[in-house]
Amino acid sequence: MFKKILIANRGEVACRLIRTFRRMGIESVAIYSEADEDSPHVNRADEAYCVGPALVRESYLNISTILRIAQESGAEAIHPGYGFLSENAAFAQAVQDQGLVFIGPSADVIATMGDKLEAKRLARLSGISCIPGTDEPLADLEQADKIAAKIGYPLMVKPAAGGGGKGMRIVRHPSDLKDSLKGAINEAESSFGDSRIFFEKYIDGARHIEIQILADLHGRVIHLGERECSLQRRHQKVIEEAPSPSLTPIMRQRIGEEAVRLAKSAGYTSAGTVEFVLDPSGNFYFLEMNTRLQVEHPVTEMITGLDIVEEMVSVAAGIPLRLLQSDVQFKGHAIEARLYAEDSSRGFLPSTGRIRSYHPPFEKEGEVRLDSGIEEGTIITPYYDPLFAKLVVHQPTRELACDRMLNALNECYIRGIETNVHFLASLVNSPFFKKANFNVTTLDEYYEKGFAPVTPLDPSVAIGAAAVMHVKRRGLTSAELSVFIEREPYLVTVTVAQSRYIVTEGDSTLLVETEWKPGDVLFKSIFQGNAITLQVNTQEIKDELLWNGYGATTWVVNRKVGNLIPLMPVKEKVDSPRVVVAPMPGLVVEVAVHIGDVVKRGQPIAIIEAMKMENIIRSQRNGVIENIYVKKGESVIVDQHLAKIG
């Protein structure tokens, strides 16, 4: 077994790898860019070395420097994690050429299966159904026009390399083809250093199902069941679960057998994932193979009891798999929620800054797990992927897993940056998720313009929490109060008996039990016998309460003052769409207009790259471009002026 392994990655996956290596008695070597010098993975590793400047190409994609560090540190093997160089055949070969072990499949297999076009050819030869599309990369727009017309719309533009949803575009009309191709090529080149793209027929209403594969160096291949990965936004997975609620036992057996057959045909070794598209009629088609550890691997670990990273290390060390297919047992249901640094209220744009407050949910072995790459003080920069943690729960049934995930998200308090925590809570609490009635486009359809927590039709939880916090802050044993949610008043009476609070509003009585103290950011309580946690953001005399994907801003006063508040004037917000501003920090990769151009509402003004994703900034009005304040290649900050429209 290896004594020391270098991790060619960063953030939460590096922390997750370190945990398994430490349990196995293996020393870990971390690398970090200048922007990541104080990141948690650097401090948790046994050794850490700077790999270069913040830019990915000069650091985490710098093969020669990574190999030099591996040699200097005495590492015997390299684990690539996911993203960056994890599916780079040249890197895997270079590792081997240096006399080190690449923890993953061989370079040849990565070249074949990591290339989506080559993988489709092999799948067809193996008798596996594939989605109709091109077998060669697209050469130019003229060729693309002809092929698109032949395949038929809608279609998907995809990069031949990489993964993670980057570079993918759905094209429904010929008029959108040119811009989609351009954006896909730029994003693929930026993310993977490979601008090749191809077409696939797009299947409406499809679900995304993937099979976890394990294969050793001695010819044994098994699968560890499937994962449901259909909840995606902009082709990036948001919530995954295992097992899939959409598969029958017969479908589960067939899709697992096909995945194993493909892995054997490819001569695959290590952990890998075979991805399929499931159409509304129950037919499944090969999509691609990921020749690496997947972000969502923890849900499989939860229902099998296996550590996939440990299995990868053992396979790389030449140890035969200890399991036969018949030994793999599945227990319960697991759900993973990806925590992103993004502002859901602004269309899920990336968010950067310093984590000033971090209260993660309590982890419990076998039930609640958090793979995190942050801590208080961590700086989220614009240079890397916005994923910073994965929250995973495991329960005997899917219904119980949904409840446990919702509670864990309510307890996940992060401030200093915007996150998708409350968006995730809203998803888990939604009727379509509880009924497992969704597909790969559900999130884009339901949340096209983003998400912001709103007050539920029954605001009793917010009213009760606000009233109880008010009396506890003032040490009262009873009170008659006006609780305002925005400007809507609710007249309540509160009486106290030890840690039990009786809140009466009209004909309704609410029993609240809590040990909350002033200053606590989590209001952990029991409402009418049901446990619930609310997050509390105190803003002067108001409290913003967040729970289950809902939100309410409350203001509590005595009845006399409450009678006067409705008489106070409301300050109107000024809406001025004339100035186009950067909604996130990033790099200007294109300015799409010139001074004097006539523009229409929705027309692209500029493209900003942030966290390896291109974001089109559009005009909010019709008019004429009066001024342009930025140029291609410039870095911008949040709310920086880009252009002015007259």
Residue pairs with C-beta under 8 A, 6 or more apart in sequence:
1 24
1 25
1 26
1 313
1 314
1 317
1 319
2 26
2 76
2 77
2 101
2 313
2 316
2 317
3 26
3 27
3 76
4 26
4 27
4 28
4 29
4 46
4 73
4 74
4 75
4 76
5 17
5 21
5 26
5 27
5 28
5 29
5 75
5 76
5 77
5 78
5 79
5 103
5 313
6 28
6 29
6 31
6 66
6 69
6 70
6 73
6 75
6 77
6 78
6 79
7 14
7 17
7 18
7 28
7 29
7 30
7 31
7 41
7 45
7 78
7 79
7 81
8 31
8 60
8 66
8 78
8 79
8 80
8 81
8 84
8 85
8 86
8 91
9 17
9 31
9 60
9 79
9 80
9 81
9 82
9 83
9 84
9 86
10 31
10 32
10 33
10 36
10 39
10 41
10 60
10 373
10 384
11 36
11 39
11 41
11 373
11 384
11 385
11 387
11 388
12 371
12 372
12 373
12 374
12 387
12 388
12 389
12 390
13 81
13 82
13 83
13 293
13 295
13 371
13 373
14 30
14 41
14 45
14 81
14 373
15 40
15 41
15 44
15 371
15 372
15 373
16 309
16 371
17 28
17 79
17 81
17 309
18 28
18 30
18 41
18 44
18 45
20 307
20 309
20 310
20 313
21 27
21 28
21 313
22 28
23 310
24 310
24 313
26 313
27 46
27 47
28 44
28 45
28 46
28 47
29 45
29 46
29 47
29 48
29 49
29 69
29 70
29 73
29 75
30 41
30 42
30 44
30 45
30 47
30 48
30 49
31 48
31 49
31 50
31 51
31 59
31 60
31 66
31 69
32 39
32 41
32 42
32 48
32 49
32 50
32 51
33 50
33 51
33 52
33 53
33 54
33 55
33 58
33 59
33 60
33 383
34 50
34 52
34 53
34 54
34 59
35 53
35 54
35 379
35 381
35 383
36 42
36 54
36 381
37 50
38 377
38 378
38 379
39 373
39 378
40 372
40 373
40 374
40 375
40 378
41 373
42 48
47 73
49 69
49 72
49 73
51 59
51 60
51 62
51 65
51 66
51 69
52 58
52 59
52 62
52 65
53 59
54 381
54 383
55 383
56 84
56 383
56 384
56 612
57 193
59 65
60 84
60 85
61 84
61 85
61 193
63 85
63 88
63 90
63 91
63 94
66 78
66 85
66 91
67 94
67 95
67 98
67 100
70 78
70 95
70 98
70 100
71 98
75 100
76 100
76 101
77 100
77 101
77 102
77 103
77 313
77 316
78 95
78 100
78 101
78 102
78 103
79 103
79 104
79 309
79 312
79 313
80 86
80 88
80 91
80 102
80 103
80 104
80 292
81 292
81 293
82 164
82 292
82 293
82 294
82 295
83 164
83 385
85 91
86 104
86 291
86 292
86 293
87 110
87 114
87 161
87 162
87 163
87 290
87 291
87 292
88 110
88 114
89 107
89 108
89 110
89 111
89 114
90 107
91 102
92 102
92 104
92 105
92 106
92 107
92 110
93 107
95 101
95 102
96 102
96 107
101 316
101 317
102 316
103 270
103 312
103 313
103 316
104 110
104 270
104 271
104 291
104 292
104 312
104 316
105 113
105 268
105 269
105 270
105 272
105 291
106 267
106 269
108 267
109 266
109 267
109 268
109 269
109 291
110 291
111 118
112 118
112 119
112 122
112 266
113 119
113 122
113 266
113 268
113 272
113 289
113 291
114 161
114 289
114 291
115 160
115 161
116 158
116 159
116 160
116 161
116 198
116 288
117 134
117 135
117 136
117 137
117 160
117 196
117 198
119 286
119 288
119 289
120 130
120 133
120 135
120 286
120 288
121 135
122 262
122 265
122 266
123 130
123 262
123 286
124 130
125 265
126 261
126 262
126 265
127 261
128 258
128 261
128 262
128 286
129 283
129 284
129 285
129 286
130 285
130 286
131 200
131 201
131 203
131 277
131 285
131 286
131 287
132 151
132 200
132 201
133 151
133 155
133 156
133 198
133 199
133 200
133 201
134 147
134 151
134 198
134 199
134 200
135 198
136 198
137 160
137 196
137 197
137 198
138 144
138 147
138 181
138 196
138 197
138 198
138 199
141 177
141 178
141 181
144 177
144 181
144 199
145 174
145 177
147 199
148 155
148 171
148 174
148 177
148 199
149 174
151 199
151 201
152 201
153 171
153 172
153 173
153 174
153 202
154 170
154 171
154 172
154 202
154 204
155 170
155 171
155 199
155 200
155 201
155 202
156 168
156 169
156 170
156 171
156 199
156 200
156 201
156 202
157 167
157 168
157 169
157 170
157 171
157 180
157 181
157 184
157 197
157 198
157 199
158 167
158 168
158 184
158 197
158 198
158 199
158 200
159 166
159 167
159 168
159 184
159 187
159 188
159 191
159 192
159 194
159 195
159 196
159 197
160 188
160 194
160 196
160 197
160 198
161 188
161 192
161 193
161 194
161 196
162 188
162 191
162 192
162 194
163 288
163 290
164 191
164 236
164 385
165 232
165 234
165 235
165 236
165 237
166 187
166 188
166 191
166 192
166 235
166 236
166 612
166 613
167 184
167 185
167 187
167 188
167 191
167 192
167 197
168 184
168 235
169 180
169 181
169 183
169 184
170 180
170 202
171 177
171 180
171 202
181 197
183 607
183 614
183 616
184 197
185 195
185 197
186 195
186 589
186 614
187 612
187 613
187 614
188 194
188 195
188 196
188 197
189 195
190 609
190 612
190 614
191 612
203 277
203 279
203 285
204 441
205 279
205 280
205 439
205 441
206 230
206 277
206 278
206 279
206 280
206 439
206 440
207 228
207 230
207 244
207 246
207 277
207 278
207 438
207 439
207 440
208 228
208 229
208 230
208 232
208 237
208 275
208 276
208 277
208 278
208 287
208 440
209 226
209 227
209 228
209 229
209 230
209 244
209 246
209 247
209 255
209 275
209 276
209 277
209 278
209 284
210 226
210 227
210 229
210 273
210 274
210 275
210 276
210 290
210 294
211 223
211 225
211 226
211 227
211 255
211 256
211 259
211 273
211 274
211 275
211 276
212 223
212 224
212 225
212 226
212 227
212 271
212 273
212 294
212 297
212 300
212 308
213 221
213 222
213 223
213 224
213 259
213 260
213 263
213 268
213 271
213 272
213 273
213 274
214 221
214 222
214 223
214 224
214 270
214 271
214 308
214 311
214 315
214 321
214 323
215 221
215 222
215 263
215 264
215 268
215 269
215 270
215 272
215 315
215 321
216 269
216 315
216 319
216 320
216 321
217 269
217 315
217 318
217 320
218 320
218 321
220 320
220 321
220 324
221 260
221 263
221 264
221 268
222 260
222 321
222 323
222 324
222 325
222 328
223 256
223 259
223 260
223 325
223 328
224 300
224 304
224 306
224 308
224 328
225 242
225 243
225 252
225 256
225 300
225 303
225 304
225 328
225 330
226 242
226 243
226 244
226 247
226 252
226 255
226 256
227 240
227 241
227 242
227 244
227 294
227 296
227 299
227 300
228 240
228 241
228 242
228 243
228 244
228 245
228 246
229 237
229 240
229 275
229 296
230 246
230 438
230 439
230 440
230 442
231 237
231 238
231 239
231 240
231 427
231 433
231 438
231 442
231 443
232 238
232 440
232 443
233 348
233 443
233 444
233 447
234 348
234 444
234 613
235 440
237 295
237 296
237 338
238 337
238 338
238 420
238 424
238 427
238 443
239 335
239 336
239 337
239 338
239 424
239 427
239 428
239 433
240 296
240 299
240 335
240 336
240 338
241 299
241 333
241 334
241 335
241 336
241 398
241 401
242 299
242 300
242 302
242 303
242 330
242 333
242 334
243 252
243 303
243 330
243 333
244 252
245 398
245 436
246 278
246 436
247 255
247 278
248 282
251 282
251 284
254 284
255 276
255 284
258 274
258 276
258 286
259 274
259 276
260 325
262 274
262 286
262 289
263 272
263 274
263 289
266 289
268 291
269 315
270 291
270 312
270 315
270 316
271 292
271 293
271 297
271 308
271 311
271 312
271 315
272 289
272 290
272 291
272 292
273 289
273 290
273 294
274 286
274 289
275 286
275 287
275 288
275 289
275 290
276 284
276 285
276 286
276 287
277 284
277 285
277 287
278 284
279 285
280 439
293 308
293 309
293 312
295 338
295 387
295 390
296 336
296 390
297 308
297 309
298 334
298 336
298 369
298 371
298 390
298 392
299 334
299 335
299 336
299 392
300 306
300 308
300 334
301 307
301 308
302 332
302 334
302 366
302 369
302 392
302 394
303 330
303 331
303 332
303 333
303 334
303 394
304 328
304 329
304 330
304 331
305 329
305 331
306 323
311 321
315 321
332 394
332 395
332 396
332 397
332 401
333 394
333 395
333 396
333 397
333 398
333 400
333 401
334 392
334 393
334 394
334 401
335 392
335 393
335 398
335 401
335 402
335 405
335 428
336 390
336 391
336 392
337 390
337 391
337 392
337 405
337 409
337 424
337 428
338 387
338 389
338 390
338 420
339 372
339 387
339 388
339 389
339 390
339 391
339 412
339 414
339 419
339 420
339 421
339 424
340 348
340 386
340 387
340 388
340 419
340 420
341 350
341 351
341 352
341 380
341 386
341 388
341 417
341 418
341 419
341 611
342 348
342 349
342 350
342 351
342 386
342 418
342 419
342 420
343 349
343 350
343 351
343 418
343 450
343 583
343 584
344 418
344 420
344 422
344 423
344 447
344 450
344 451
344 452
345 418
345 450
345 451
345 452
346 418
346 450
346 583
346 584
347 449
347 450
347 583
348 420
348 423
348 447
348 450
348 451
349 583
349 584
349 610
349 615
350 382
350 386
350 584
350 585
350 586
350 610
350 611
350 613
350 615
351 380
351 386
351 417
351 418
351 419
351 584
352 379
352 380
352 381
352 382
352 417
352 584
352 585
353 379
353 380
353 416
353 417
354 377
354 378
354 379
354 380
354 416
354 417
355 374
355 375
355 376
355 377
355 378
355 379
355 380
355 414
355 415
355 416
355 417
356 376
356 377
356 415
356 416
357 376
357 413
357 414
357 415
357 416
357 521
358 374
358 375
358 376
358 378
358 413
358 414
358 415
359 411
359 412
359 413
359 414
359 521
359 522
360 370
360 372
360 389
360 411
360 412
360 413
361 368
361 370
361 391
361 407
361 408
361 409
361 411
361 412
362 368
362 411
363 369
363 370
366 394
367 393
367 394
367 395
367 404
368 391
368 392
368 393
368 394
368 404
368 408
369 391
369 392
369 393
369 394
370 389
370 390
370 391
370 392
371 389
371 390
371 392
372 388
372 389
372 390
373 388
373 389
374 380
374 388
374 389
374 414
380 386
380 388
380 417
382 584
382 585
382 586
382 610
382 611
383 611
384 611
384 612
385 611
385 612
386 611
391 405
391 408
391 409
391 412
391 424
393 401
393 404
393 405
393 408
394 401
395 401
395 403
395 404
398 436
399 434
402 428
402 433
402 434
405 428
406 425
406 428
406 429
406 548
407 531
407 533
409 421
409 422
409 424
409 425
409 428
410 425
410 532
410 533
410 534
410 535
410 546
410 547
410 548
411 522
411 524
411 533
412 421
413 521
413 522
413 535
414 421
415 537
422 451
422 453
422 546
422 549
422 551
423 447
423 451
423 549
424 549
425 547
425 548
425 549
426 451
426 453
426 548
426 549
426 550
427 433
427 443
427 549
428 549
429 548
429 549
430 446
430 549
431 437
432 438
432 442
432 446
452 551
453 546
453 549
453 550
453 551
454 550
454 551
455 462
455 485
455 486
455 550
455 551
455 552
456 550
459 485
459 490
459 552
460 505
460 508
460 510
460 527
461 527
461 532
461 534
461 547
461 550
462 485
462 534
462 545
462 550
462 552
462 554
463 483
463 485
463 490
463 492
463 503
463 505
463 510
463 554
464 501
464 503
464 510
464 512
464 527
465 512
465 523
465 525
465 534
465 545
465 554
466 483
466 543
466 545
466 554
466 555
466 556
467 479
467 481
467 483
467 492
467 494
467 501
467 503
467 556
468 494
468 501
468 503
468 512
468 514
468 516
468 525
469 516
469 518
469 523
469 536
469 543
469 556
470 476
470 479
470 481
470 483
470 494
470 556
471 477
471 478
471 479
471 494
471 496
471 501
472 516
472 517
472 518
473 518
476 494
476 496
477 495
477 496
478 493
478 494
478 495
478 496
479 493
479 494
479 558
480 491
480 492
480 493
480 558
480 559
481 491
481 492
481 493
481 494
481 556
481 557
481 558
481 559
481 562
482 489
482 490
482 491
482 492
482 556
482 557
482 558
482 559
482 561
482 562
482 563
482 565
483 489
483 490
483 491
483 492
483 505
483 554
483 555
483 556
484 490
484 554
484 555
484 556
484 557
484 562
484 565
485 552
485 553
485 554
486 553
487 565
487 566
487 570
489 562
489 565
489 566
490 505
491 505
491 506
491 559
491 562
492 503
492 504
492 505
493 503
493 504
493 505
494 501
494 502
494 503
494 504
495 501
495 502
496 502
499 513
499 514
499 515
500 511
500 512
500 513
501 511
501 512
501 513
501 514
502 509
502 510
502 511
502 512
503 509
503 510
503 511
503 512
504 510
510 527
510 528
511 527
511 528
511 529
512 525
512 526
512 527
513 525
513 526
514 523
514 524
514 525
514 526
515 524
516 522
516 523
516 524
516 525
520 536
521 535
521 536
521 537
522 533
522 534
522 535
522 536
523 533
523 534
523 535
523 536
523 545
524 531
524 533
525 531
525 532
525 533
525 534
526 532
532 547
532 548
533 547
534 545
534 546
534 547
535 545
535 546
535 547
536 543
536 544
536 545
537 543
537 544
537 545
537 546
538 544
541 555
542 553
542 554
542 555
543 553
543 554
543 555
544 551
544 552
544 553
544 554
545 551
545 552
545 553
545 554
555 565
557 565
577 619
577 620
577 621
577 645
578 621
578 623
578 644
578 645
578 646
579 641
579 643
579 644
579 645
580 605
580 606
580 617
580 619
580 620
580 641
580 642
580 643
580 644
580 645
581 639
581 640
581 641
581 642
582 608
582 617
582 636
582 637
582 638
582 639
582 640
582 642
583 615
583 617
583 638
583 639
584 608
584 610
584 615
584 638
585 610
585 635
585 636
585 637
585 638
586 608
586 609
586 610
586 611
586 615
586 635
586 636
587 608
587 609
587 610
587 633
587 634
587 635
587 636
588 606
588 607
588 608
588 630
588 631
588 632
588 633
588 634
588 635
588 636
588 642
589 607
589 608
589 609
589 614
589 632
589 633
590 606
590 607
590 632
591 605
591 606
591 628
591 630
591 631
591 632
591 642
591 643
592 603
592 604
592 605
592 606
592 607
593 599
593 603
593 604
593 605
593 606
593 625
593 628
593 643
594 625
594 628
595 625
595 626
595 627
595 628
596 624
596 625
597 624
597 625
598 623
598 624
599 605
599 619
599 622
599 623
599 624
599 625
599 645
600 619
600 622
601 618
601 619
601 620
601 621
601 622
602 618
602 619
603 618
603 619
604 616
604 617
604 618
604 619
605 617
605 618
605 619
605 642
605 643
606 616
606 617
606 630
606 642
606 643
607 614
607 615
607 616
607 617
608 614
608 615
608 617
608 636
609 615
617 642
619 645
621 645
623 645
623 646
624 645
624 646
625 643
625 644
625 645
625 646
626 644
626 645
626 646
627 643
627 644
628 642
628 643
629 640
629 641
629 642
629 643
629 644
630 636
630 640
630 641
630 642
630 643
636 642
